[in-house]
Amino acid sequence: MNTLFLVLILLLVASATGVIARFVPSLPTPLVQIFLGALLAWPASGLHVELEPEIFLLLFIAPLLFSDARRFPQREFMILRGPILALALGLVLFTVIGVGYFIHLLFPTLPLAVCFALAAILSPTDAVAVSSISGRLPVPPRLMRILEGESLMNDASGLVAFKFAVAAALTGTFSLADATLSFLLISIGGLIVGGLLALGFNFLRSRLIERHLGDATTVQVILLVLLLPFAAYLLAEHLGMSGILSAVAAGMVMNRADIKRVGQLHARMQTQSVWEMLEFVLNALVFLLLGFQLPAIISGALDHSLHDVGDYEFLRLLGYVAAISIALLISRFVWIWLASATGRGLSRLMAALKRQPHPSSAGDTGRVPFKLMLAATLAGIRGTITLAAALSLPHLMNDGTDFPARELLIFLATGVILFTLITGSIGLPLVLRNLRIPNDTHEFEEERKARIAGAEAAIYRIERYHHDRTGEFARSHINDETILAFNEVSSQLMNYYRERLTLHSADTATPQLSASRQLERETRLEALRAERRQYYKMRQRDRINDNVLRKLVREVDLAEAALTSDLSTSHH
């Protein structure tokens, strides 16, 4: 019963944080959730939740990364794979070595392997926190995609580096060749396991389930999709591979498979709704649970006698947190600067941020504005993977002695999470406010061409369908009134699509054209909402029954959902 009450309280607080974020948009939602979690857990009689790292990675991180990978644009990932890998692999290694030696300078009595372990813990970034903070800011789309792609991949590289650093601390030995080979096997193996599992699921879904049972299995298929990231993670971990990368690979394969599923309207809409709700709940619970750990982490760092490094008062500990956090930001900035200044491969990162498709073209030095580099640096926010890795530090060494300064390491990792969240929430709005980047009209042009092609395909299909049905009517001796009505319907639809062609055939988007499109959508929205209100009034007066109401309202909801999506895209 206590567990049930705890789950209900967590869900209630999670929904409350969403409401608070709406009323106070200047407050980053992750910080609100961490604060509320700490507030609930701080009193002696407060709620206490012990976070198990392995269960945490399985229940929260695997489905969130699966969802992010499933939503991540495949083409952009291939285009930006160079800069993404430069950050996800190169920057992680650079951080582990550079920041690891810096931590060793701060705590010279700590073994170097332990310092490397803490640096590996701090190396992964958290795109969930970045998205929450930057959601209302003018973040360049490509920069956001690079950051999201980086967080998808660097979780695995950071955790693998952490694993070998801890192994070196426990055994006192380290082999670079063995570590490199193991890293490749664990990473590639995880990608293969997740990809093959998703391919097998898609085969069963398309060839067996949906082909023979159709839409009747929509709910069952959605449930299987929800279970897929857990299966991918568990199977990979059981085989000694990276469960994180397995979940990411499964999400990417599902993304590619869903592109080919032209039909399945109800399944697509229901799946999207389910994942939106699940993502909100999991994201909220992740940061609430982080807040729940704060009191125990702070008291553990203060109460334990840390013989290996001496006794530190609270303010001095905060100073170490600030120093390590600044070192992380500096190392990230230096790596990005090196990417802009040296190397054709690394310079693609800066060219991608500047939206230049050909970074090595003549006259392009690869340089990037200082503010853009600073924004990419501040966006390197640490989050839940860092906390889970810190809490998974072993309690004992191989000889039975205590692991060196375990409570201190957990405190430092948690402090870095909060420090980067705060600096990101304060610094990113300041940096992005006056950031000038050339407008990227490529996506708008693609949308315009796609709408034109869609309208032309619709017109062609209406013409063919009208011709075929007219021939059927003639052979079946259908009365003239039906033929006239059919001709009228076809004519109206053809006129509608011709108007769309005229609207989208302009070479460039003028302010007047954009304003007219938005006014058209807003006017149609007002009409749809009036239509829906009338349906509800008629039901309240018992002029229609519930089945009719649900059918009519669903039609209006579908139309409004499409228009609302268009509006949000145009505003963005």
C-alpha positions in Angstrom: 0.0 0.0 0.0 2.9 2.4 0.8 4.3 1.8 -2.7 0.9 2.5 -4.2 0.6 5.8 -2.3 4.1 6.8 -3.4 3.4 6.2 -7.0 0.1 8.2 -6.8 1.9 11.1 -5.1 4.7 11.1 -7.7 2.2 11.2 -10.5 0.2 14.0 -8.8 3.4 16.1 -8.2 4.5 15.4 -11.8 1.2 16.8 -13.2 1.5 19.8 -10.8 5.0 20.6 -12.2 3.5 20.7 -15.7 0.8 23.2 -14.5 3.5 25.3 -12.7 5.6 25.4 -15.8 2.6 26.8 -17.8 2.0 29.6 -15.3 5.7 30.4 -14.7 7.4 29.8 -18.1 10.6 31.5 -17.0 11.3 28.6 -14.5 12.9 25.6 -16.2 10.6 22.6 -15.5 13.5 20.2 -14.5 14.6 22.7 -11.7 11.0 22.9 -10.4 10.7 19.1 -10.4 14.1 18.7 -8.6 13.1 21.3 -6.0 9.7 19.7 -5.3 11.3 16.3 -5.0 13.9 17.6 -2.5 11.1 19.4 -0.6 9.1 16.2 -0.3 12.1 14.2 0.8 13.8 16.7 3.1 11.9 16.4 6.4 12.7 13.5 8.7 9.1 12.2 8.1 9.2 12.9 4.4 9.1 10.5 1.5 12.1 8.4 0.9 12.8 6.6 -2.4 16.0 4.6 -2.8 17.0 4.7 -6.4 18.4 1.5 -7.9 20.6 2.5 -10.9 20.0 -0.6 -12.9 16.2 -0.4 -12.5 16.3 3.3 -13.1 18.1 2.8 -16.4 15.7 0.2 -17.5 12.4 1.8 -16.4 13.2 5.4 -17.4 16.3 5.9 -19.6 15.7 3.1 -22.0 12.1 4.1 -23.0 13.0 7.8 -23.1 16.0 7.2 -25.4 14.0 4.8 -27.5 11.3 7.5 -28.0 13.9 10.2 -28.8 15.6 7.9 -31.4 12.2 7.0 -32.8 11.4 10.7 -33.3 14.9 11.8 -34.4 15.0 12.7 -38.2 16.9 9.9 -39.9 18.2 12.0 -42.8 19.5 14.7 -40.5 21.2 12.1 -38.4 23.1 10.8 -41.4 23.9 14.3 -42.6 25.1 15.3 -39.1 26.7 12.0 -38.1 30.2 13.6 -38.3 29.6 16.4 -35.7 27.4 14.1 -33.6 30.1 11.4 -33.3 32.7 14.1 -32.7 30.8 15.2 -29.6 29.5 11.8 -28.6 32.8 10.0 -28.8 35.7 12.5 -29.2 34.4 14.9 -26.5 33.7 12.1 -24.1 37.2 10.9 -24.3 38.6 14.4 -24.1 36.4 15.1 -21.0 37.4 11.8 -19.3 41.1 12.5 -19.7 41.2 16.3 -19.2 38.7 16.7 -16.4 39.9 13.4 -14.8 43.4 14.9 -14.4 41.9 18.2 -13.1 39.9 16.3 -10.5 43.1 14.5 -9.5 44.7 17.9 -9.0 41.8 18.9 -6.7 42.0 15.6 -4.8 45.6 14.3 -5.0 44.9 11.6 -2.5 42.3 10.0 -4.7 43.5 7.3 -7.2 43.7 8.5 -10.7 41.4 5.8 -11.9 38.7 7.0 -9.5 39.1 10.5 -10.8 38.7 9.2 -14.4 35.5 7.3 -13.2 34.0 10.6 -11.9 34.9 12.4 -15.2 33.3 9.5 -17.1 30.2 9.9 -14.9 30.1 13.6 -15.8 30.7 13.2 -19.5 27.1 12.4 -20.9 24.8 15.2 -21.6 21.0 15.2 -21.1 18.9 16.3 -24.1 15.7 16.1 -22.0 16.9 19.0 -19.8 18.2 20.9 -22.8 14.8 20.6 -24.5 13.0 21.7 -21.3 15.1 24.7 -20.9 15.4 25.7 -24.6 11.9 24.8 -25.6 10.8 28.5 -25.6 14.1 29.9 -26.8 15.2 30.5 -30.5 17.6 27.6 -30.6 18.9 27.0 -34.1 17.2 23.7 -35.3 20.4 22.1 -36.4 22.1 22.9 -33.1 19.2 21.3 -31.3 19.5 18.2 -33.5 23.2 17.9 -32.9 22.7 18.2 -29.2 19.9 15.6 -29.2 22.0 13.2 -31.4 25.0 13.7 -29.1 23.0 12.8 -26.0 21.6 9.7 -27.8 25.1 8.4 -28.4 27.3 9.7 -25.6 25.2 8.0 -22.9 26.7 4.7 -24.0 30.2 6.0 -24.6 30.2 7.7 -21.1 28.9 4.6 -19.4 31.4 2.3 -21.1 34.3 4.6 -20.1 32.9 4.7 -16.6 32.8 0.9 -16.5 36.5 0.6 -17.5 37.6 3.3 -15.1 35.8 1.6 -12.2 37.4 -1.8 -13.2 40.8 -0.1 -13.3 40.2 1.3 -9.8 39.1 -2.1 -8.4 41.9 -4.1 -10.0 44.6 -1.6 -10.4 45.3 -2.5 -14.0 44.2 -1.0 -17.3 44.8 -2.0 -20.9 44.0 0.5 -23.6 43.9 -2.1 -26.3 41.5 -4.3 -24.3 39.4 -1.3 -23.4 39.2 -0.2 -27.1 38.2 -3.6 -28.3 35.7 -4.1 -25.6 34.2 -0.7 -26.3 33.7 -1.5 -30.0 32.2 -4.9 -29.2 29.9 -3.6 -26.5 28.7 -0.6 -28.7 28.4 -2.3 -32.0 26.9 -5.4 -30.4 24.3 -3.2 -28.6 23.4 -1.5 -31.9 23.0 -4.9 -33.7 20.9 -6.4 -30.9 18.5 -3.5 -30.8 18.3 -3.2 -34.6 17.6 -6.9 -35.1 15.0 -7.0 -32.4 13.1 -4.1 -33.9 13.4 -5.6 -37.4 11.9 -8.9 -36.1 9.1 -7.0 -34.4 8.3 -5.1 -37.5 8.2 -8.3 -39.6 5.7 -9.9 -37.1 3.6 -6.7 -37.0 3.3 -6.2 -40.8 3.4 -9.7 -42.1 1.4 -11.6 -39.4 -0.6 -9.4 -37.0 -1.8 -6.4 -39.1 -2.1 -8.3 -42.4 -4.5 -10.9 -41.0 -6.2 -9.0 -38.1 -6.1 -5.3 -39.3 -7.1 -2.4 -37.1 -8.6 -4.7 -34.5 -5.1 -5.2 -33.0 -4.2 -1.5 -32.7 -4.1 -1.5 -28.9 -2.2 -4.8 -28.7 0.4 -3.5 -31.2 0.8 -0.2 -29.3 1.4 -2.3 -26.1 4.1 -4.3 -27.9 5.8 -1.1 -29.1 5.8 0.1 -25.5 7.5 -3.1 -24.4 10.1 -3.0 -27.2 12.7 -0.7 -25.5 12.6 -2.7 -22.3 13.2 -5.9 -24.3 16.0 -4.4 -26.3 17.7 -3.1 -23.2 17.4 -6.4 -21.2 18.5 -8.6 -24.1 21.6 -6.5 -24.8 22.6 -6.3 -21.2 22.1 -10.1 -20.8 24.5 -10.6 -23.8 27.0 -8.2 -22.3 26.3 -5.4 -24.8 25.2 -1.8 -24.3 21.5 -1.7 -23.4 21.4 2.0 -23.9 22.6 1.8 -27.5 20.3 -1.2 -28.1 17.3 0.9 -27.1 18.5 3.7 -29.4 19.0 1.4 -32.3 15.5 -0.1 -31.8 14.0 3.4 -31.9 15.8 4.3 -35.1 14.7 1.1 -36.8 11.2 1.7 -35.7 11.4 5.2 -37.1 12.5 3.9 -40.5 9.8 1.2 -40.5 7.0 3.7 -39.5 7.9 5.8 -42.6 6.8 2.9 -44.8 3.5 2.5 -43.0 1.3 4.7 -45.1 -2.0 3.4 -43.7 -2.8 2.6 -40.0 -4.2 6.1 -39.3 -5.8 5.1 -35.9 -2.7 3.2 -34.8 -0.5 6.2 -35.7 -2.6 8.7 -33.8 -3.1 6.5 -30.7 0.6 5.6 -30.6 1.6 9.3 -30.7 -0.8 10.2 -27.9 0.4 7.3 -25.7 4.0 8.2 -26.2 3.4 11.9 -25.5 1.8 11.1 -22.2 4.5 8.5 -21.3 7.3 10.9 -22.2 5.8 13.6 -20.0 5.4 11.2 -17.0 8.8 9.7 -17.3 10.6 13.0 -17.8 8.9 14.4 -14.7 9.5 11.3 -12.6 13.2 11.3 -13.6 13.8 14.8 -12.2 11.5 14.2 -9.2 13.5 11.2 -8.3 16.7 13.2 -8.6 15.3 15.7 -6.1 14.3 12.8 -3.8 18.0 11.8 -3.6 19.3 15.3 -2.7 18.8 15.2 1.1 20.5 11.8 1.4 23.3 12.7 -0.9 24.1 16.0 1.0 23.9 14.3 4.4 26.0 11.4 3.2 28.7 13.8 1.9 28.7 15.7 5.2 28.2 12.9 7.7 30.7 10.4 6.5 34.3 10.7 7.5 36.1 10.8 4.2 39.6 9.5 5.4 40.9 9.4 1.8 40.5 13.1 1.1 40.0 14.8 4.5 36.9 16.4 6.0 35.2 19.2 4.0 32.6 21.6 5.2 29.6 22.3 3.0 30.8 25.6 1.4 34.1 24.0 0.5 32.3 21.1 -1.2 30.2 23.6 -3.2 33.5 25.2 -4.3 34.7 21.9 -5.7 31.4 21.5 -7.5 31.7 24.9 -9.1 35.4 24.2 -10.1 34.6 20.8 -11.7 31.5 22.2 -13.5 33.6 25.1 -14.9 36.2 22.7 -16.0 33.6 20.7 -17.8 32.3 23.8 -19.6 35.8 24.9 -20.5 36.7 21.5 -21.9 33.5 21.5 -24.0 34.2 25.0 -25.3 37.8 24.1 -26.1 36.7 20.9 -28.0 34.1 22.9 -30.0 36.7 25.6 -30.7 39.1 23.0 -31.9 36.4 21.6 -34.1 36.0 25.0 -35.7 39.7 25.7 -36.1 41.3 22.4 -37.1 40.5 19.4 -39.2 38.2 19.0 -42.1 36.2 16.4 -40.4 35.7 18.3 -37.1 35.0 21.6 -39.0 31.8 20.0 -40.2 30.5 20.5 -36.7 30.8 24.3 -37.0 29.6 24.3 -40.6 26.5 22.3 -39.5 25.8 24.8 -36.7 26.1 27.6 -39.3 23.8 25.7 -41.7 26.5 25.5 -44.4 26.0 22.4 -46.5 29.6 22.5 -47.9 32.0 23.3 -45.0 35.1 22.8 -47.1 34.1 25.2 -49.9 36.5 27.9 -51.0 36.6 30.8 -48.7 35.0 29.0 -45.8 37.4 29.1 -42.8 35.1 27.0 -40.6 35.0 29.8 -38.1 31.9 30.3 -36.1 30.6 33.2 -34.0 31.7 33.2 -30.4 28.1 33.3 -29.1 27.1 30.2 -31.1 30.1 28.3 -29.5 29.0 29.6 -26.1 25.4 28.4 -26.7 26.6 25.0 -27.7 28.8 24.9 -24.6 26.1 25.9 -22.1 23.7 23.4 -23.7 26.0 20.6 -22.4 23.7 20.0 -19.4 24.2 16.9 -17.2 21.2 15.0 -16.0 19.8 11.6 -15.1 22.5 9.3 -16.7 25.1 11.1 -14.6 23.1 10.5 -11.4 22.4 6.8 -12.2 26.1 6.2 -13.0 27.2 7.9 -9.7 24.8 5.9 -7.6 26.1 2.7 -9.3 29.6 3.2 -7.9 30.6 0.1 -5.9 30.6 0.2 -2.1 33.6 -2.0 -1.6 37.0 -2.6 -3.4 38.1 -6.1 -4.3 40.0 -6.4 -1.1 36.9 -5.6 1.0 37.8 -2.0 1.9 35.5 0.9 1.2 35.5 2.4 -2.2 37.4 5.7 -2.0 35.2 8.7 -1.2 32.1 7.2 -2.7 29.7 9.7 -1.0 31.9 12.6 -2.0 31.8 11.5 -5.7 28.0 11.1 -5.6 27.7 14.6 -4.1 30.0 16.1 -6.7 28.1 14.5 -9.5 24.8 15.7 -8.2 26.1 19.2 -7.7 27.4 19.3 -11.3 23.9 18.4 -12.5 22.4 21.2 -10.6 25.2 23.7 -11.6 24.8 23.0 -15.3 21.0 23.1 -15.1 21.2 26.5 -13.4 23.9 28.0 -15.7 22.1 26.6 -18.7 18.7 28.0 -17.7 20.3 31.4 -17.0 23.0 31.6 -19.7 21.2 30.1 -22.7 18.4 32.8 -22.8 21.1 35.5 -22.6 23.2 34.0 -25.3 20.4 33.0 -27.7 18.5 36.3 -27.3 20.7 38.3 -29.6 22.2 35.4 -31.6 22.1 36.1 -35.3 22.0 33.2 -37.6 21.0 33.3 -41.3 17.5 32.0 -41.8 17.4 28.4 -42.9 14.7 28.2 -45.6 15.6 24.7 -46.7 12.9 23.0 -44.5 10.3 25.5 -45.5 11.1 25.0 -49.2 10.9 21.2 -48.8 7.5 21.6 -47.1 6.3 23.9 -49.9 7.4 21.4 -52.6 5.8 18.5 -50.8 2.5 20.3 -50.5 2.5 21.1 -54.2 3.4 17.5 -55.0 0.6 16.2 -52.7 -2.0 18.5 -54.2 -1.0 17.5 -57.7 -1.2 13.8 -56.7 -4.7 14.4 -55.2 -5.9 16.2 -58.4 -4.6 13.4 -60.6 -6.3 10.7 -58.4 -9.6 12.6 -58.3 -9.6 12.8 -62.1 -8.8 9.1 -62.4 -11.4 8.2 -59.8 -14.0 10.4 -61.4 -13.4 8.8 -64.8 -13.6 5.2 -63.4 -16.7 5.8 -61.3 -18.5 7.6 -64.2 -17.9 4.6 -66.4 -19.3 2.3 -63.6 -22.4 4.6 -63.3 -23.0 4.4 -67.1 -22.8 0.6 -67.1 -25.0 0.4 -64.0 -27.6 2.8 -65.3 -27.4 5.1 -62.3 -29.8 8.0 -62.4 -28.7 11.4 -63.6 -29.1 13.1 -60.2 -26.5 10.8 -58.7 -24.1 11.5 -61.5 -24.6 15.3 -61.2 -24.0 15.1 -57.5 -20.8 13.1 -58.0 -19.6 15.7 -60.7 -20.3 18.5 -58.2 -18.3 16.8 -55.4 -15.4 16.1 -57.7 -15.4 19.7 -59.0 -15.4 21.1 -55.5 -12.5 18.9 -54.4 -10.6 19.8 -57.6 -11.1 23.5 -56.9 -9.9 23.0 -53.3 -6.6 21.4 -54.4 -6.1 23.9 -57.2 -6.4 26.7 -54.7 -3.8 24.9 -52.6 -1.5 24.7 -55.6 -1.9 28.4 -56.2 -1.3 29.2 -52.6 2.0 27.2 -52.4 3.4 27.8 -55.8 5.0 31.1 -54.8 8.8 30.9 -55.2 9.4 32.5 -51.8 7.4 33.0 -48.7 6.4 36.7 -48.3 5.1 38.1 -45.0 1.8 38.7 -46.7 1.6 35.1 -47.8 2.5 33.8 -44.4 0.0 36.1 -42.7 -2.8 34.9 -45.1 -2.0 31.3 -44.4 -2.1 31.8 -40.7 -5.3 33.8 -40.8 -6.9 31.0 -42.9 -5.9 28.4 -40.3 -7.1 30.5 -37.4 -10.4 31.2 -39.1 -10.9 27.5 -39.9 -10.1 26.7 -36.2 -12.7 29.1 -35.0 -15.3 27.5 -37.3 -14.3 24.0 -36.1 -14.6 25.0 -32.5 -18.0 26.5 -33.0 -19.0 23.3 -34.8 -17.9 21.3 -31.8 -19.7 23.5 -29.3 -22.9 23.1 -31.2 -22.6 19.3 -31.1 -22.2 19.4 -27.3 -25.2 21.7 -27.0 -27.3 19.4 -29.0 -26.2 16.5 -26.8 -27.1 18.4 -23.7 -30.6 19.0 -25.1 -30.9 15.3 -26.0 -31.2 16.0 -29.7 -28.4 13.5 -30.5 -27.1 10.5 -28.6 -23.5 9.8 -27.2 -22.5 7.7 -30.2 -23.3 10.4 -32.7 -21.6 13.0 -30.5 -18.4 11.0 -30.3 -18.3 10.4 -34.0 -18.9 14.0 -34.9 -16.5 15.4 -32.3 -13.8 12.9 -33.4 -14.0 14.3 -37.0 -13.7 17.8 -35.7 -10.8 16.8 -33.4 -8.9 15.3 -36.3 -9.3 18.4 -38.4 -8.3 20.6 -35.6 -5.3 18.5 -34.7 -4.0 18.9 -38.3 -4.5 22.7 -38.2 -3.0 23.0 -34.8 0.1 21.2 -36.0 0.4 23.6 -38.9 0.0 26.6 -36.6 2.7 25.3 -34.2 5.1 24.7 -37.2 4.5 28.1 -38.6 5.1 29.8 -35.2 8.2 27.8 -34.7 
